[in-house]
Amino acid sequence: VTGATASLRGAAGTAAFAPAKAGQRALAQSMARHLGPKGVHVGLVILDGVVDLATTRARMPDKPDEFFLDPAAIAEAAHFLAHQPPSAWTFELDLRPFGERW
């Protein structure tokens, strides 16, 4: 499941988005607890930043490279999560670019 930082904390202007993402996080937790005993690994990847796409670069032309999340790096993290042994499953993985202030 892919989520956002808003699932952990609200911010000004996110009165609709933050509760929806918090609900998504709770759903993922419930799924993990329900499906884990059946051998299904459910994880939540929180993207704390802007994904580096042509459309986001066009909207933010003055931002440096370190401001953006690299899609290939996101894919690597998802692959890592999907291939963990059952003895050490990760539920929540936060990803943020080097330039993100948190």
C-alpha positions in Angstrom: 0.0 0.0 0.0 1.4 3.5 -0.9 0.5 6.3 1.5 1.6 9.8 2.4 3.0 11.6 5.4 -0.5 13.0 5.9 -1.4 9.6 7.3 0.7 10.4 10.3 -0.1 14.1 10.9 -2.4 16.7 9.4 -1.3 20.1 8.2 -3.0 23.3 7.2 -5.0 22.8 4.0 -5.2 19.0 4.4 -8.6 18.6 6.2 -9.9 16.2 3.6 -6.6 14.5 2.5 -5.1 13.7 6.0 -8.1 11.8 7.4 -8.4 9.8 4.2 -4.7 8.9 4.4 -5.0 8.0 8.1 -7.9 5.7 7.2 -5.8 4.1 4.5 -3.0 3.5 7.1 -5.5 2.0 9.5 -6.9 -0.2 6.7 -3.4 -1.4 5.9 -2.7 -2.2 9.5 -6.0 -4.2 9.7 -5.1 -6.1 6.5 -1.6 -6.9 7.8 -3.0 -8.3 11.1 -5.7 -10.3 9.3 -3.6 -11.6 6.4 -0.2 -12.0 8.1 -1.1 -15.3 9.8 -2.1 -16.5 6.3 1.4 -15.7 5.0 0.4 -12.5 3.2 2.8 -9.6 3.9 1.0 -6.2 3.8 3.2 -3.2 4.1 2.7 0.6 3.9 5.2 2.8 2.0 4.9 6.4 3.1 6.1 8.8 0.5 7.3 12.0 2.2 8.1 14.1 -0.8 7.4 14.8 -4.4 7.9 12.0 -7.0 10.3 13.0 -9.8 8.1 13.0 -12.9 8.0 15.3 -15.9 4.7 16.8 -14.6 6.1 17.6 -11.2 9.3 19.0 -12.6 7.2 21.2 -14.9 5.2 22.5 -11.8 8.4 23.0 -9.7 11.1 24.0 -12.2 13.2 25.8 -9.5 13.5 22.8 -7.2 16.9 21.0 -7.0 17.3 17.3 -7.8 17.6 16.4 -4.1 14.0 17.7 -3.5 12.5 14.9 -5.5 11.9 11.2 -4.8 13.5 9.1 -7.6 10.9 6.6 -9.0 13.6 3.9 -9.4 14.5 4.3 -5.7 10.9 3.9 -4.7 10.7 0.8 -6.8 13.8 -0.6 -5.1 12.3 0.0 -1.7 9.0 -1.7 -2.7 11.0 -4.7 -4.0 12.9 -4.8 -0.7 9.6 -4.8 1.2 8.0 -7.5 -1.0 10.9 -9.9 -0.7 11.4 -9.9 3.1 11.5 -13.2 4.9 8.4 -13.8 7.2 10.7 -13.8 10.2 11.4 -10.0 9.8 8.5 -8.3 8.0 8.4 -4.5 7.8 5.0 -2.9 8.1 5.8 0.8 7.6 8.5 2.2 5.5 9.1 6.0 5.2 10.8 7.3 2.1 11.9 10.9 1.7 14.4 12.6 -0.5 17.6 14.0 0.9 16.3 17.6 0.5 13.0 17.1 2.3 12.8 18.9 5.7 11.0 16.8 8.3 
